[in-house]
Amino acid sequence: MISSDQPVSVRQGEEIDLKSLNKHLKENSSIGFVTEQKQFPGGYSNLTYLLTTGQGEYVLRRPPAGAAIKSAHDMGREFNVLSLLKNSYSRIPAPIIYCQDEKIIGSTFYIMERIKGVILRPSSVKEIRVTSSEMRKISESLVDNLAALHSLDIAKTNLSQLGKPEGYVQRQVEGWTKRYIAAQTDPITQMDEISAWLSANLPAEVKPTLLHNDYKYDNLVLNSNDLSEIIGVLDWEMATVGDPGMDLGASLAYWAEEGDGDLAKVFNISWLPGNLTRKEVVERYTEKSGRMIINPVFYYVFGLYKNAVIAQQIYARWKQGHSKDGRFGTLIHVIKDLARRGANAINTNSLMS
C-alpha cells in the first residue's frame, strides 16, 4: 500500500518562530492558533510545512534560507496564481493568507489548505504496488488533467496577467541558451547543437493557455482510495501563460520510459509498467484537448535542454566551491545524458531517446 505524503520533524535550523507567526495570524486570519509544526521532506526548492491548529491542518510555503534568486522563490506570485484559479479550477489548495513582511518568520510566506492524498514520488517506487492497468489509468488522468488546465479561459479568469504570451517560445529559447553559456563548465558539443537547432526551428505562434511549467507525478495529489483521481495540483511558482506545447514538452522531458537508461528514471515514475509512452502522451493530449501539436519533438527537446541547463547551473556552483553537497558533483553525467537524448530526438525526429 502506498502511504500518504507524510510530514516529519522540522530540520534543524529551519524551524518557524511560532510565537511571531501566531501573533501575525491572530491579527490577519481566522485559522486559529498554531500548536504544532512539521515539515514535508519532498522537493528541492521552497520549504513546505504542515501547521496544526484547533481548526484543522494547513500548509505553509516559504523560500529556503538565503535564497539568492528571488524570482525562483516568489511566494506572492504562487499565492496570486492560486487566488486567480480558485473560482475556475477545483484541484488546487485554497489560498488563505500571504505575508510579504520578512520580519514575521524571516522570509515571505503564504498559507493554504492541506489536501490529503497520495503523491507518487520517485523515492516511493518500492512502495508502489499497482497493476499495469491501474498505472495506465493514472497516467491517462495526468494527461487529461493537463488538457483540462489548458482549456481554461485565460481572459475570463484574468490568468492572462501572469505573463506575455507573444514571443514566449523565442524568449525561452534565448533565455535558457544565455543561462547555459553563463554556467558552462565542460565542453558539450550536443548542447551547442541543440540550442542552434531550437533557434532555427521555432514554432509558429498559437493561442496561449495557462502553463503550469512543472507538471509531473510528484506535483499531483491523488485520491488514496482511487489513484486515478487527481484531487490536487501543487507547486505553481513557475506558472505563466504561453504556448501549451511548452507545458507538454516540460512533462515529456521528465517522462522516462521503461526502456530508457537509469539516469532518465531518477526524476519520475513514468517508466513503471502500464504508463503511457511519450508518443501516447502526445496522442492522448491531442485527443482530449482538441489541439494539434504540430512538432512535439521541438517541445520535447526544449524540455530536455532546459532540464540540462538547470542541472548545469547547480553543477557549476558545486564546481566553483559554492556547495559541498557531493550529489551535485555527479550532475555532469545527467547533463550529458540529457544532451544525448535531445540530440538523438533531433536526429531521429522522434520522441525516442
MOVENDA-V729042 format. One record per helix or strand of 3 or more residues. SS is the DSSP state (2 for helix, 1 for strand). FROM is the first residue (numbers start at 1). LEN is the number of residues. If there is no record, write none. Layout:
# MOVENDA-V729042
ss=SS from=FROM len=LEN
ss=SS from=FROM len=LEN
This chain:
# MOVENDA-V729042
ss=2 from=18 len=11
ss=1 from=34 len=6
ss=1 from=47 len=7
ss=1 from=56 len=7
ss=2 from=70 len=4
ss=2 from=75 len=11
ss=1 from=95 len=5
ss=1 from=109 len=5
ss=2 from=122 len=6
ss=2 from=132 len=19
ss=2 from=159 len=4
ss=2 from=168 len=16
ss=2 from=189 len=12
ss=1 from=209 len=3
ss=2 from=217 len=3
ss=1 from=220 len=4
ss=1 from=226 len=8
ss=1 from=240 len=3
ss=2 from=244 len=11
ss=2 from=262 len=6
ss=2 from=278 len=12
ss=2 from=296 len=24
ss=2 from=326 len=23
